Amino acid sequence: MRDLRATRQDFPILQRTVRGRPLVYLDSAATSQKPLAVIEAIEGYYRTSNANIHRGIHTLGDEATEAYENARAKVARFIGAPSPRGVVFVRNTTEGINLVAYAWGRRNVRADDEIILTEMEHHSNLIPWQMLANEVGARLRFVPLAPDGTFAPEALERLLSARTRLVALPHMSNVLGTINPVRAVADLAHAAGALVVVDGAQSVPHLPVDVREMGCDFLAFSGHKMCAPTGIGVLWGREDLLEAMEPFMAGGGMIREVHWDYATWDEIPHRFEAGTPNIAGAVGLGAAVDYLEGIGMAAIRQHEVEITAYALEALRHLGDVTLYGPRDAQRRGGVVSFNVAGVHPHDLGTVLDEHGVAIRAGHHCCQPLMRKLGVPATARASFYLYNVPEEIEALVAAVQHARELFSGVRAR
Ligand code: 7TS
């Protein structure tokens, strides 16, 4: 197995300093850093093969098309999809979920139907369903969370009924770190006649993910959180469902035949990729998949369990620190949200930045969850393959410093 510490050399940005200190990047849940292999793949594409795709006229166009479709095939293999036909390139998770809410939801969800979500939704997997529900007169229901930020499949079972059309949930929470029992959810939802949409924004970059094992109907995720550039993401859908769906956006590249007054649609997945796509982004995503597979998703997961357990333990020892989410690192991903008594998370973030430590502070696009937790915001450290225990030590030292600083302020 490759020593993951050595992967730090692959990420040029990790060599830089921030405010005179080595960068400690603990914000990979927001976006990951990019390895040289990905940066070079994008550059190489622009240097040698840049052209528009699916035009079949000249050599560069053929090379660009091949690069783009190769990336699709790599992504399909990476998530265990039966074929690349189910892989739609979109901008990000948000666009993937909106695509389902518009192209599938507007046709299949009606008045008095129900859509079940969880209490840990990112706004991206909440607002598209709110808009749909408001438009058609459907209702949203929410699987309640236990105090440790998990839910048991039975909690979903109690909400399922003949009215349930859809269950949409994150595979992993970007605040609590909770890894949800998606297979059990899918089995229950399907038994009730509902479809399952999985928000894989936080899981696909960090765990081995297989859509057939998960049993979901749609899976959305973002390239930028998995070593690829921004502006490229994926919606995987069951092919029979995609086949039955109308386009979400219309224009060039998604048609078979166009007349003045009507048009017919191209095959899936092209039907859902109107306009010139992010070709270089897809090439970058393909390179990111190669990179992650070269290390091995199981190794990445194992590394993150260890680093997360270390972080949880170290922060718990500090005292005056509230940690959110499951205690057991095996049940969660590499995301640790916390609050320090007497220090606002934004102030904490600012002090940490002075130490070169990058974390995120805020509501993390999960305002209803913040209300449930009874806080306006949390601080959040999030990890990836390139993080090392010394960085957890730097985090803890910086938190300790912030605490002393603010207790001094209080004492004066
Ligand atoms: N779903 C989850 C669970 C997420 O964590 C995010 C992004 C999204 C959806 C949306 O992804 P996007 O690529 O479409 O923006 N989460 C975060 C975060 O936690 N901090 O910044 C972005």
Residues whose N, C-alpha, C, O or C-beta is under 5 A from the ligand:
A	BS01	7TS	A29 A30 N92 T93 T94 H122 S124 P170 M172 N174 D199 A201 Q202 S222 H364
